[in-house]
């Protein structure tokens, strides 16, 4: 082989492929543990990716743990202490968030800004971030992942060897494929699609300009989240099939959906300077096997929940950080390292189990039932946090929407004039069956269980081939994928 074709070889302690939320968090934790870390990403930052990019206080606290929060707050994003859910323009349930480590507000920062802040923080803490680098293969040695082959920004092929290789490159992870873990062992087809755009916020500086808003109308959730620079992110999450309509007639379909949701229409009235509409029908939830000899998957590469509950970034940062913290002391002891990676995966799965099922339930593209309305009415009648604790992860969803809430909602719904009591009973029975499955799964605590529950909807992976310009990411090597 001629010298110019010989791959250049380097070594470090850990390689992280993908430098967005999960990748930066993992790399920061490893660097804090005294390790030499190189992060590779196909993008040139700042770079956008398809994402709802919403953070509740628990997610903002994770940014603080990484020492990235001050840099993000310097962008002057609106602090968001409240969340409101409305149903058909009639019921409004508004709550203030429970504080997490002294942080009582959420944030919505576009990914170009959020990811750039995390990359800069990683560099400040000793991580070498290399941009415009595409991984082509994983290097194996004695059955262990031992490095990667990649092309750098100049197109030169290089080899990078390490004790730990981490894939943090999103839902359609190239690393998962190269590591033999692409096929999820557990998954659920989404019922809702994702359609969004940015626009100037006509209510910036008002209470609504500091509120996370979800407006339910028919089978669609409309949402409005305040962003920096007096902008806002506006989303529709209706039936996944409607994404085709948005692509055929973007502005006409957008106007029709706004008109069908009077509460959202009032929130966005007068908004100007709207961006192009972005969309994807393809957001199935899944778990992949996320650790093995010398390797791990973090963020959306390993686990993804339906974005309707907006938990992706928080979990990408949290479980990337925790994996890095657990792995850092053991990089030179293969057996101890593999055990640490497995423990981190088990912890992620255990903590994410409840929200995985909650997201699957919320992804059913059906109108809000009278049971849901009555449950929200209960939350609206008190000043104590209720449903907001589920979003904020201060309580598991089944500790918020528990049997007591359901029983009261059933009695009130049944007492309404014209109530379909038989329909209510059928709905309650179905929800109880789902609850039973979830509780049984929790009691079994079976790691990497393939046993499906009634919250899940089966499909063949991949669910579709969404076009690259509207998908969370295209099937290309080593890019950081979307988090919702």
N, C-alpha and C positions, 0 to 999 in steps of 0.2 A: 504493500500500500504506500503510495507516495506521501511525503510529509504533509502536503496541503490537505490530504483526505483523512489524515489520522486525527481522531477525536482528541481534543484537549481534555485532560483529566485533572480534577481538583477533588479535595476532600473537605468535609465539614462534619459537624456533629449531627445536624438534622436538616433535612430538606422539606420545605413546605411548598406544595404546588397550588397556587392560588393565593393572592394576597389581599382579598377583600375581608369581610367581617370575620369569618371563621379562621381564615389563614393568618391574618394579622394577629388575632387574639392568641392563637396557638404559638406563633413565632415569638410574640412578646413574652409569653410565659416561659418558653424554653430559654430565651435569652436572659431573662431574669434569673433563671437557674444556673447561669454561668456557661451556657452552651453556645457554640458558634452555629448560627442559623442562617441559611440562605433561603429566601423565598423567591419563587419564580412565578411570573404572571404573564399571560399572553397580551394583556392590555398595556396601554400607556396611560398612566394616571395624570389628571382626573379622567375617569371613564365611567360611563353610565351602564346600568343593567336593569332589566325589568324587575320591579320590586315595589311593594307598598311602603316600604321603609318607615314603618311606624314603630315607635318604642314607647312602652308604658314605663312607669317609674322603675320597675325591676330591671328593665332593659337599660335605662339610663344609668342605674347603679352599676351595671356591668361595664359601661364605658368609663365610669369613675374608677373601678378597680384596675382598669388598664392604664390609667393616667391619661386618657384621651379626652375626658369630658371638657376640660378647660379649653382645649383647642376647638372643640365642637361648639361650645357656648360662645366662643369668639365670633362665630358666624351670625350671632344674634338671632337664633331661631326662637319663635314664640314658645314660651313655657306653657304647657297645657295641663292644668290641674284637674280638668273635668272631662267626663265622657257623657254623652247623651244618646239615647236610643229612642226613636219615635216609630210608631206603627200607624200606617195609613193616615198620617197627619192628625190623629186624634189623641193618642196616648204619648206622653213624653216622660221618660224616666231619666233623670239626671243625677249623677253621683260624682263626688270628689274622690280621688284616689287615696288609698292607704299609702303612707310613706314607707319607703324601703331604704333603710340605712340613711334616713334623713332626707331622702329625695321624694318629693310628693308631686312631681310633674312628669309628663311625657314629652316627647319630641318627635317631630317629623322632618327629617333632614334628607334632601335628595341624595341619591347614592354617589353622584359625582363628588359631592362635598363630604359625605360621611366616610366613604372609602378612602378618599384622599387624606382625611384627618387620621384615619387608622394607619395608613401606610407611613405617614410622617411620624406618628408616634412610635411605630415599630422601628423605624430608622433611628429615632432618638434613643431608643433603648438597646441599640446594638445589632439589630437585624439588618442583614444586607438584602435589600429588595431589588431584584433584577426584573426590569420590565421588558415587554415584547419578546418573551422567551416561550417557545412552544415545546412541550415535552413530547417525545416520540416513543419512548419505551422505558420500561423499568429494568434496572440491572439486578440480577439475582445472584446470590452466592450461597452455596450450601443450603438451598431452600429458603433463604431469607431475602427480603427486599434490601438491597444494598446501595441503591442509587438510581439515577435516571440519566437517560440520554436526551439531550434537548438541543434546539437550535437557538442561538442568541439573537440579539437585535440586528446583527450584521449578517445573519444567515449562516454563521459558523456552527458546525456541529460540535457539541461538547459533552463530556461525561462528568457527572458530579456524584461522588460517593459519600455515603453517610451511614450512621448506625440506625437512623430512623427516617422513614419516608412517609410524609403525610399528604394525603389528597384533600384539598379544600377547594375544588374546582366546580362546585355547583351540582344541580340536579342531574344534568346529563354528563356526569363526570367521566372524563377520559381516564383519569387515574383509577376509578372504580373498575372500568373495563380492563385496563392493563393489569390490575391486581386480581382479576378474576372474580370481582364482586359486583358487577354491573346489575345482574338480575336481582331485584328485591326479593327477599323471602316472605315479605308481608307488605300488602299494598291495598289501596282503596281508590277506585276511580272517582274523580271529582264530578259533582253535578253542576257546579257553577264555573263560569268563565271569569276572566279578569280583563276589564277595559278601563283605561284611565287616561287622564291628561292633566297638565298644569294650567293655571290661569291666575291672573291677579285677583287677590281676595278683596271683594268690596266691603268686607266687614273686618278688615285688619284693625287691630287695636281695640275692638269691642270684645264683649264676653264670648261671642261666637268665634271670634278670631283667636281665642285661647281655649277652644273646646274641640275634642274629638267627637265627630258626629256621624251616627249611623241612622239612615232614614229607610225604613222598611216599607215597601209598597208592592203589593202583589207578590210575585215570586222573586223579586229583585231587591237586593240591598244596595242603596246608594250611600256614598260616604264622602265626607269632606274633612280634610286634615290641614291645619295651618302649617305653612313652611316659612323659611327665611325669606327676606326681601319682599314682605307683604304679598307672598304668593300662597297658593293652596293646591293641594292634590285632590282631585275629584275622581271617584271611582264608581263603576257599576259592577256588581257581581250578581248577574242573573243567570239563567240557564246557559250552559256552555255552548249550546247550539246557536245562541244569539250572536256569538262572535262573528259568524259568517255574515250576518246582517250588517254589523258594524263595518266589516271590511268591504262589503258591496256599496254601502251608502253611509260613510262615516258620520257626516254632519246631520243628515236627515234622521238617522237612527238615534244619534245622541239627543237631538232636540225632542224626539218622540219620547225617549226614556225620561228626560227631565220633566216633560209635561205630565207624565204618568205618576210623578212623585212630587206632589205639591210642596211638601216640607223641604225637600232638596232644592226645588225651584226657587223657593224664597231665600234659601241660604246662598245660592249662587247668583241671584238676580243682580244684574249690573256688572258682572265679571267680564273682564276684557283680557286681550293679549293671550288667548288660549293657544296651547301648543298642539301639535299633531296628536291624534288619538293613537294609543298603543294598546295591544291586546294579545291575549293568548287563551285558547280553550283548554290548554294542556297543563293542568296542575294537580296530578294525582299525588296522594299522600303515600309514603312508603317508609320502610326500614330496610336498610342493607346491612349485611355483615360488615362491621366497620373496624375490625382489627384482625391482625394476623402476624406472622413472623416478621418483625421489623417494620410493620406498616400500620397505618390507621387512616380512616376517613373521618373528616369533621364537617360540620355545617350541613348544607343541603346535599353534599356528596354522600353522606351516610344516612340522613333522616330528613324527611320533609313532611310538614303538616299543611293542610289546606290553608291558603293565605287569608281566608275569610275571617280567621281569628287573629291574624297578625302577630304570630309568635316566632317567626323564622329568624330574625336578626338577633333577638335576645338569646335564643337558644344556640345560634351559631357562635356568638361571642362567648357565652357562658361555658358551653361544653368544649369549645376549642381551648379556652383558658384552662379549664380543669384538666383536660388531657395533657396540655403542656406542663402543668404543675406536677402532675403525677408521673409523667415520663422523664422529666429532666434529671432526677437523681439516678436513673437506672440505665442510661444510654450505653454504658460499657459492660452491662450484665444482661445478655440477651434473654435469659429466662425471666429475670425480674422485670425487664422492660415489657416483654409480652404479657406478663401478668398485670402490669400496671395499665397497659392499653386495654386489656379485657375488662378490668375493673371500671375504667372510665366509660367504656361502651355500656356496661351493665347499668351504671349510674344514670347515664343519659336516657337509656330506654325506660328505666323505672320512673324517672321524673317526667318523661314526656308521654307516658302511656295515656294519662287522663286527657291531655290536650289533643293527642292524636285522635282519640275517639270523639271528643267534643267537636273538633274540626270536621270530622266525617259527618257528624249530625248536622252541623250548620251548613254543610255543602249541599244538603238536599234542597234543590231549587223548587221550593213549594211556598205558598203564602203562609204568613205567620198564623198559627192556629189560635183558637180561643184560649187554649191552655197557656201558650206562650204569652199572649196578651195579658191574661190574668196574673201570671207569674211576674211580668214586668210591672203590672199595676201594684203588686205587693212591694216590689223594690221602690217604686216611686212614692209610696206612702210613708217611707221612713228616711231619716237622714243618715242612717248607718250604711256603710259600703256593702253592696250585695253583689250584683253581676260584675261590677268593676274589679272585684277581687279575683274573679276568674281570669279576666284579661291580664291582670297585674301579677298573676301567679302567686299571690299571697294566700290563696286557698285553692284546692283542687276544684275543678268544675262540678264534680259530684258532691262536693261539700257545700256548694252554693245552691245548685239546683237539686236539692235533696228531696227525700220523700215527703217531708213536712210541707215544703213549698208546693210540691206537686199536688198533694191532697187538698190544700186550700184552693189552689188554682182550679182543680176539678170541681169542687163544690160551688165555687163562684161562677164558673163557666156554665155549669149545669143549671144554675138558678136564673140565668139570663133568659129573657123572653125569646121564644123561638129556637132555643138551643137544640142542637142535634145530639141528644144524649147517647144514642147508640154509637154515633161517630166518635164522641168523646171517649166512650168506654174502649172502643177499638184502638184509638190513639194511645190511651193510657196503657193498655195491655202491651202494645208494641214497644212503647218506651220502657216499660218495666222489663220486657225481655232483653232489650239492649242493656239496661242497667245490670241485669242478672249476669249477662255474658261478661261485662266489664269487671264486675266484682269477682266473678269466678276466675277470670284471668289474673286479677291482682293477687288473689289467694294462692293460685298455682305458682306465680312468680317464675314461670318457665322462660329461660333465656332463649332468644331467637325462636320463639314459638311461631309455627306456621299455621296454627289453628285460628281460623277466622271467627270474628264475632258478627253480630247483627248490625254493627255500626258500619261495616265495610261493604264495598261493592267491587266485586272481582273484575279483572280485565287482563288482557295480555300486554306485557311490557314490550316495547313502549306503547303508550296508549294512542299516540298519533305522531305524525311528523309535521310539527308546526313550523312554518317558514321562519328562517333565521332572523329576518328583520322584525318579527313580532314575537318570536319565542323568547323564553328567558335566556337561552343561549343556544347557539348552533352547535352541531356536533363537530367541533374542532378541538385540537389538542390544547389542553392546559389553559383554560380560561376560568375565571372566577364566575360562578353562576349566581342566579338571583336568590335572594332571601325575601320572604314576605313578612 
